[in-house]
Amino acid sequence: MLLHSRSPEPTGAAHEQVYRTLRSRIMHGEVMPGEAMTLRGIGKDFGVSMTPAREAVRRLVAEGALSLSSSGRVSTPVLSDDRIEELASIRALLEPELSSRALPRAHNALIERLETIDQSVAQMVARKDASGYIRTNLEFHRTLYLRAQAPAMLALAETVWLQLGPTMRALYGRLKRTEPPYHHKLIIAALKAGDEPGLRLAMRADTTQGLRMLKG
C-alpha cells in the first residue's frame, strides 16, 4: 500500500516522498505493466496536493518508469519485444562491467553478505512473493555493484531496473520459479575464485536469460 502523509509538508519534501515511494514500488514489481493511476488518486493516497504528485510523476516519466497522457492518465508502460531486447542488452553491457570493477574489492565480508541475501531470495521464491523476490534479487546485484565505486554506471543500471520492474513482475508469473536464480551461485563462486571472465559470463547470463523469455 502507498504511504500516507500524516501532516502537511513543504511541497519539495512531499514531492520527494511520493517520488521515492512510487519509484520503489515500480522498480520492485509491485505494479503490473499497463497499470493505470491518476494524479488525483496519487495525491489522495499520499495526502498531498496535485503539485507534488505531478512533480513526482514527471520525474518518473522522464526515467521511463511511467507514461502520462494529456488527460492526466498515468500508467506503467507495456514494453514491446524490441524494448525488452534493448534493455536486456543494456544490462548485459553494464552489469558485467560493474561486477568486474567490484571484483578487486570483493572481500570475504562482501561474499558472505551476498550469500545471506541469496538465502533471502530463496525464501521469497519459496513464499511465491513476486515483489519480494524482485526486491531481494536487485539487492543482491546492488550490494555487489556498490563495491565497483562507479556511481554514474550504477545510476544507469538502476534506471534500467526501474523501467523493467513491472515487466519483471510479469516475467516472474510466467516462470513459476521454484528455485532461486542458478547464476547467483556461479557469481559467488567466481568472486571467491577471483575469476573475472567467469564472473562476467555468469552475470551476463543472470541479467538477460529471463528477460529474453518474454519475447515473442
N, C-alpha and C positions, 0 to 999 in steps of 0.2 A: 504493500500500500504506500501511497505517497505520504510524505511527511507533511504535517500541518504546522503552520506558524502560529504560535500561541499569543504573540503580541505584535503590534505594528513594528516594522523595521524600516530603516532607511532603504530607499529604492535599490541602491547598489548592493547592500547586504542581502536583500530579499531576492534580487535577480541572481546573485551568486548561489544562494541556497537552491533555488529552482533549477538552475543550470546544472549544478553538481549532482543533484539527486536524479534528475531526468537522465543525465549523461550516464550515470552508474547503472540505472535500470535498463537503458538501451544496450550498453556495452555488455551487460551480463545476461542478456536474453530474457529479461522479464516482460518484454513485449514482443509480439509476433510481427512478421513482415506485413505491411499494409494496415497495421492497427491505427485507427483514427482517434484523434482527440481534438479539442478546440482550445483556443486561447482562453476563452471564458471558463471552460472546465478546468484547465490547468490552474488558473488564478484561484478558482473556488477551492480546489483540492489543497492548495498551499496556503490559502488565506491571504493572498496578496492581490494587488490591483492588476489590471491588464498590462500596465507598463513593464514591470519586472518579468511577467510571464512572456510578453512579446520579446523582450531583450534576450531572455534565456533561449527561447525558440530560435531567434535569429542566429545566435551563436551556433546552435546545433544544426541549423540548416547549412550554415557556412562550412561545417565539418562533415557534411554529407550524412548526418545521422537522422535528419528529419526533412520532410518536404512541406512547404507551406503554399497553399493556394491563395488566389486573390480574395476568396471569400472568407479566409481565416481558418480553413480546414487544415489541420496538421496531421501528418501521418508518417509512419516509418516506411522507408522505401521497400518495394519489392524488386530485388536485384535481378537483372537479366543474366543469362548464361555468360555473355561477354563480360559483364561487370564482375561476376563472381570469378571468372578466369583472370581478369586484370588484378583484382585484389589478392587472389591466391598467388599470383606471380610476384606482387609486391612483397608479400610475406616471405616468399621463397628467396627473394633477394636480401631483404633487410634482416631477417631473424637469424639466419646462419652467420651473417656478419657480426651481429650483436653478440651471438654466442662465442664466436671466435675471439672477439675483443675481451669478453669476460673470462675466457679460459685461463689467462695468466694469474687472475685473482680468484680463481675457484678453489679456495682452500677448504679444509675439512668441514669447517663450520657451515659454509655455504652448501656443500654437498649434503650434509645432514639435514639442513633446513629444506632442501629440495625433496629429500626422501620423505620428510614429515608432511610436506604439502601434498606429495603424490599419494600418501595414505589418505589424506582428506579428499582428494579427487576420487579415490576408490570408494570411500564412504558415500560420496554423493551419487556415484553410479549405483551402488547397492540400494540407496534410497529412491532411486529414479527421480532425483531432484535435478531437473534440467538446468535451471538458472544457477543452482549451487555448483553444478559440475562446470559450467562455463566460467563462473567466478573463480573457483579454485584452480582451474586449468590456466587461466590468464595470470593468476597469482604465481604459479609455477614459472611461467615464462618471464614475468616482470621481475621476480626475485633474481633470476639469473642475469637478466639484461641490465639491471641496475649496476652490476659489477663491471659492465663494459665502459662505464664513465663516458657515455656518448648520449647526452640528454636530447640533442636535436633528433638523432636517429630513433631513440626510444619514443619521442613525441610523435614521430611519423608512424611508428608501429601502432601506437595507441589510437591514432586516428583511423587506421585501417580496422583495428579491432572494433572500434565504435561503429563504423559503417556495417560491419559484419554481424553485430550482436544478434539482431532479430533473425538473420539468416542462419546463424549458428544454432539458434533455438529450434528452427525448423529442421535443420540437419540432425540434431540430437534425436528428435522424434522419429526420423526416418531410420537412423542407425540402430535404434533399440539396443543401446550399449548394455552389456552385462559385465564388462571388464574395463579397468582403467586403460588409458592410451598406452599401447605397447611400446611406442617410441620413447616414452619418458624413461623407461629402463635403459634404453640404448644411450640416451642423452647423459644420464647419470654415469653409466659405465664409461663413456668417452671422457667425461670430466675427470673421473678417478684416474683414468689411464693417461691423461694429457694428450688425447688423440684428437687433434684438430680436424683432420679430414673426416674421421668417423663422426665427430660432433656435428660438423656441417651437414653431413649426409643424413644423420638421424633427425636433425632439426628441420631440414628441408622436407623430409617425408612427413614429419609430425604436423607441420603447418599447412600442408597442401593436400594430403591424401583425402581427408574427409571432405573438404570443400569441393573438390573436383567430382565427388559422388553426386553433388547436387545438380550437375549439368545434365541437360537432356531430359 
